[in-house]
Each structure stands twice: as C-alpha cells, then as structure tokens.
Amino acid sequence: SHTIIELLNQNNEVLSIDNYLNSYEKVYHDIKEIVNSKFQYEAVDLLDKNSLLKVFEKFRPEAVFHFSGLKSVE
C-alpha cells in the first residue's frame, strides 16, 4: 500500500476530508509545507451523506483511503 506522501511524490492528486471535530484547518497548512506539495482538503463530516456525495461528484476519486479516529496526534 502507498502512504499519502508516496502518492504526493508520484504527482497524484490527493484530497483530504475532515470534519475538524478533533483537529484544525491549520494542521493542513502545516502538512502542505512539510511535504512541499499542494493537496486539497474539504471540511466535510463523513456522516453527512449529501455533503460527501457532493465532494465525490466534484473530485471524482479513483481510490479512497479511510483513516478514522478521534485521536489527537501532535
């Protein structure tokens, strides 16, 4: 399996979806600086089916990785 960084290094488009329940948008800005790559992110709750479908219609993903959990990683 590929890690997100490997996907970015292979010039794949990466979209992250987060509801920010246990995180902050600033984290994504920091990650973009660390990996020196432009990936996109959307504030969507996976339990909000309509919003999730809109994101999938907009971005048309070829693959989905689901990393779930309400855990703080600093």
CNS distance restraints for C-alpha pairs under 8 A (distance, minus, plus):
assign (resid   2 and name CA) (resid   6 and name CA) 5.92 0.50 0.50
assign (resid   2 and name CA) (resid   7 and name CA) 6.47 0.50 0.50
assign (resid   3 and name CA) (resid   7 and name CA) 6.33 0.50 0.50
assign (resid   4 and name CA) (resid   8 and name CA) 6.22 0.50 0.50
assign (resid   4 and name CA) (resid  14 and name CA) 7.71 0.50 0.50
assign (resid   5 and name CA) (resid   9 and name CA) 6.04 0.50 0.50
assign (resid   5 and name CA) (resid  35 and name CA) 7.04 0.50 0.50
assign (resid   6 and name CA) (resid  10 and name CA) 6.24 0.50 0.50
assign (resid   7 and name CA) (resid  11 and name CA) 6.62 0.50 0.50
assign (resid   7 and name CA) (resid  12 and name CA) 5.42 0.50 0.50
assign (resid   7 and name CA) (resid  13 and name CA) 7.81 0.50 0.50
assign (resid   7 and name CA) (resid  14 and name CA) 7.47 0.50 0.50
assign (resid   8 and name CA) (resid  12 and name CA) 5.34 0.50 0.50
assign (resid   8 and name CA) (resid  13 and name CA) 6.90 0.50 0.50
assign (resid   8 and name CA) (resid  14 and name CA) 6.86 0.50 0.50
assign (resid   8 and name CA) (resid  37 and name CA) 6.86 0.50 0.50
assign (resid   8 and name CA) (resid  39 and name CA) 7.81 0.50 0.50
assign (resid  13 and name CA) (resid  39 and name CA) 6.51 0.50 0.50
assign (resid  14 and name CA) (resid  39 and name CA) 5.15 0.50 0.50
assign (resid  14 and name CA) (resid  40 and name CA) 6.30 0.50 0.50
assign (resid  15 and name CA) (resid  39 and name CA) 5.93 0.50 0.50
assign (resid  15 and name CA) (resid  40 and name CA) 4.66 0.50 0.50
assign (resid  15 and name CA) (resid  41 and name CA) 5.21 0.50 0.50
assign (resid  15 and name CA) (resid  42 and name CA) 7.50 0.50 0.50
assign (resid  16 and name CA) (resid  39 and name CA) 7.68 0.50 0.50
assign (resid  16 and name CA) (resid  40 and name CA) 6.24 0.50 0.50
assign (resid  16 and name CA) (resid  41 and name CA) 4.43 0.50 0.50
assign (resid  16 and name CA) (resid  42 and name CA) 6.38 0.50 0.50
assign (resid  17 and name CA) (resid  41 and name CA) 5.57 0.50 0.50
assign (resid  17 and name CA) (resid  42 and name CA) 4.95 0.50 0.50
assign (resid  17 and name CA) (resid  43 and name CA) 5.95 0.50 0.50
assign (resid  17 and name CA) (resid  44 and name CA) 5.92 0.50 0.50
assign (resid  17 and name CA) (resid  45 and name CA) 7.76 0.50 0.50
assign (resid  18 and name CA) (resid  41 and name CA) 7.53 0.50 0.50
assign (resid  18 and name CA) (resid  42 and name CA) 6.48 0.50 0.50
assign (resid  18 and name CA) (resid  43 and name CA) 5.18 0.50 0.50
assign (resid  18 and name CA) (resid  44 and name CA) 5.60 0.50 0.50
assign (resid  18 and name CA) (resid  45 and name CA) 6.43 0.50 0.50
assign (resid  18 and name CA) (resid  46 and name CA) 7.96 0.50 0.50
assign (resid  19 and name CA) (resid  43 and name CA) 5.18 0.50 0.50
assign (resid  19 and name CA) (resid  44 and name CA) 4.92 0.50 0.50
assign (resid  19 and name CA) (resid  45 and name CA) 4.59 0.50 0.50
assign (resid  19 and name CA) (resid  46 and name CA) 7.57 0.50 0.50
assign (resid  20 and name CA) (resid  24 and name CA) 5.59 0.50 0.50
assign (resid  20 and name CA) (resid  25 and name CA) 7.12 0.50 0.50
assign (resid  20 and name CA) (resid  43 and name CA) 6.91 0.50 0.50
assign (resid  21 and name CA) (resid  70 and name CA) 7.90 0.50 0.50
assign (resid  22 and name CA) (resid  70 and name CA) 6.18 0.50 0.50
assign (resid  22 and name CA) (resid  71 and name CA) 7.13 0.50 0.50
assign (resid  22 and name CA) (resid  72 and name CA) 6.76 0.50 0.50
assign (resid  23 and name CA) (resid  27 and name CA) 7.28 0.50 0.50
assign (resid  23 and name CA) (resid  72 and name CA) 7.43 0.50 0.50
assign (resid  24 and name CA) (resid  28 and name CA) 7.74 0.50 0.50
assign (resid  25 and name CA) (resid  29 and name CA) 6.99 0.50 0.50
assign (resid  26 and name CA) (resid  30 and name CA) 6.32 0.50 0.50
assign (resid  27 and name CA) (resid  31 and name CA) 6.19 0.50 0.50
assign (resid  28 and name CA) (resid  32 and name CA) 6.13 0.50 0.50
assign (resid  28 and name CA) (resid  41 and name CA) 7.61 0.50 0.50
assign (resid  29 and name CA) (resid  33 and name CA) 6.49 0.50 0.50
assign (resid  30 and name CA) (resid  34 and name CA) 6.28 0.50 0.50
assign (resid  31 and name CA) (resid  35 and name CA) 6.14 0.50 0.50
assign (resid  32 and name CA) (resid  36 and name CA) 5.64 0.50 0.50
assign (resid  32 and name CA) (resid  37 and name CA) 5.49 0.50 0.50
assign (resid  32 and name CA) (resid  38 and name CA) 6.06 0.50 0.50
assign (resid  32 and name CA) (resid  39 and name CA) 6.99 0.50 0.50
assign (resid  33 and name CA) (resid  37 and name CA) 7.08 0.50 0.50
assign (resid  42 and name CA) (resid  55 and name CA) 7.92 0.50 0.50
assign (resid  44 and name CA) (resid  48 and name CA) 7.29 0.50 0.50
assign (resid  44 and name CA) (resid  51 and name CA) 6.53 0.50 0.50
assign (resid  44 and name CA) (resid  52 and name CA) 6.58 0.50 0.50
assign (resid  45 and name CA) (resid  51 and name CA) 7.68 0.50 0.50
assign (resid  45 and name CA) (resid  52 and name CA) 7.35 0.50 0.50
assign (resid  46 and name CA) (resid  52 and name CA) 6.24 0.50 0.50
assign (resid  48 and name CA) (resid  52 and name CA) 6.19 0.50 0.50
assign (resid  49 and name CA) (resid  53 and name CA) 6.06 0.50 0.50
assign (resid  50 and name CA) (resid  54 and name CA) 6.30 0.50 0.50
assign (resid  51 and name CA) (resid  55 and name CA) 6.38 0.50 0.50
assign (resid  52 and name CA) (resid  56 and name CA) 6.27 0.50 0.50
assign (resid  53 and name CA) (resid  57 and name CA) 6.04 0.50 0.50
assign (resid  54 and name CA) (resid  58 and name CA) 6.13 0.50 0.50
assign (resid  55 and name CA) (resid  59 and name CA) 6.07 0.50 0.50
assign (resid  55 and name CA) (resid  60 and name CA) 7.97 0.50 0.50
assign (resid  56 and name CA) (resid  60 and name CA) 5.16 0.50 0.50
assign (resid  56 and name CA) (resid  61 and name CA) 6.53 0.50 0.50
